[in-house]
């Protein structure tokens, strides 16, 4: 049976760099796994008062169910003020609850951070790694995946250049190999 891997994009901006990278990741990853892109912009803010099944919004319940059914994840995120975007942290919180029902638990994940700046979203990458560690998500240590100067990695038509696609594909191939050894 094919493993299912979810792709989560930490940017809610239409036409974002992270979404562009996610499309390349999805194309390569789909050669090895069943891919499910998990939209997170529609979830509404997490409120612990709505934690239990009787009070959770339908969007939360559906999202939690999808997360639980996946075998692994690839997170593609921009950096906001040296951290992860609020929309991504919100999604992580929603699927980690109610207490004792962490949907992310014990699954392999890769992190790709994307930035127009020089350090490629280093702060976001490591903050996300820290949160995922607490949620018992096993993140791939190597290769670390930072895509800096993303605007310079595209041609005039907004298409990623071959060297960037090659870098992404190499990282995805590493995740495929590593995840195959770490799926439960």
N, C-alpha and C positions, 0 to 999 in steps of 0.2 A: 504494500500500500504506500502511495506517495505521501510524503510528509507535507504539511501545510505550514507555510511561513507567512506571517503578516508583515506588511510594510506600513510603518507609521511615519507621517511627515509632520514635523513640528512647526510648520509654517502655515498660517491661515491665509496668507496673501495670495490672491490669484496670480498665476504666472511666476511664482517664487522660484528662486534658484534651487531650493531644496526639492521642489516638485520636479524640476527638470532632472536633477540627479536621481530622484526616485524612479522616474520613467526608465532611465538607463539601468538602474539596479533591477527593476522588475523584469525587463527584457532578458537580462543575463540569468537571473535567479529562476525564471520560469523554465529554463532548460533542465533544471534539477528538481524543482519542487512545485507544488501547487501554490500559487500566490494569491493572497487576499490583501487588498489595500483597505486599511481601516480608517475611514474618515473620522476626524475628532472635533471638527469645528462646530458641530451641532449639539454637543452634549450638555451645554449649560454648566454653570459653575457648581462644583462639588459642594454639597452641604451635608455634613455628617448627620443632621437631623432627618435626612431622607435615606439613611443607610439601609434600612431593612427592606425586604422584598415587598412588604405591604405598602411602602411609601415611596419607593424608588421610581423615578420617571421611567417610562418605557424605553427611552433612548439609552439610559444607563443599563437597564436589564439586558437589552439587545446587545449592547457593546460588551458587557461582561461575558455574556454567553459566547460571543465571537472570540474574544481573547482566550477564554478557557479552552476552546476547541482547537486552537493553533498549537503547533509543535515548536515554533520558534519565531523570532522577530528580527527585523532590521529597522532601526530607527535612523531617520535622516532628519537632521535638525540644523536650523540656523542658530546663531548666538544672539541673545538679547541681553545687553548689559552684563556680559561675561557669564551668562547662565542660560538655562533652557527657557524657551518661550512658555508663557503661562498656559497656553492651550495644551501643550504637551504634558506639563506637570499635572494639569487638571485631569487629563485622560488616564495618566498613571494612577492618580488617587482614586478615581472612580472604579477602575477595574481591580484595584487592590482591596476593595471593601465589599461587603461588610467584613468586620474583623473575623479572621479565620478562613476567609474565602478568597484569598489572593489569587486572581486569575493568571498572574504573570509567573507564579511560583515554579521554580526548578526547570526553566527552559533556556535554551541558548539564544543569545542575541548578538548582533553587531551594531555598532554605532558609527555613523558617518556624519561628521559635522561640516557645514558649508558656510563660507563667509566671504564677503568682498574684501575683507582685511587680510593682513599678512599671515596671521597665525591660524587661520582655517577653523575658527570656532573652537579653539582649544578649551576655553573655559566651559562652554556648553557641553562639550564632549565629556569632560571630566565630572561636571556636576551631574550629568545624566548617568554616568557610570556609577557615581556614588548612590544615587537614588535607586538604580536598578540592583545594586549590591544589597541594599536593605530589603528590597522586594524578592530577594533570592533568585534573581535572573542572572544566569551565567554569561558574562560578556566576554567576547573574544578579545584576548589581550594583544595579539599581534596578527596582522599588521594593524596599527592604529591608523584611522582613516580621517584625515583632515584635508579639506579642499579649500585652500586659501586663494585669494585673488580670482574668485569664480568668474567675475565679469570678463577677465582676461583669458578665461578658459573656453570662451565661446567665440564663434565667428560672427560676422555682421548680421547673420540671419537668426542669431540666438540659439544656434545648435552647438552642442559641446564639441570641442576639438578632439581629434583622434587620440592625442596623448592623454587627455582627461578621461575619455571613454576607456582607454586601455588600463589606466590606473584603477578606475572603478571596477572594471571587469576582473582585474587581478585580485582586488580586495574581495569581491563577491566570490570568486573561485576559492579563495582561502576560507571564507565563511562556510561555503558548501562542504568543503573537506572537514573543517573543524566541527560544524554542526552535526554532520553525519556521525561523528564519534560521541556527541554529547546529547543527542535526542534521548528522551525517556521512552 
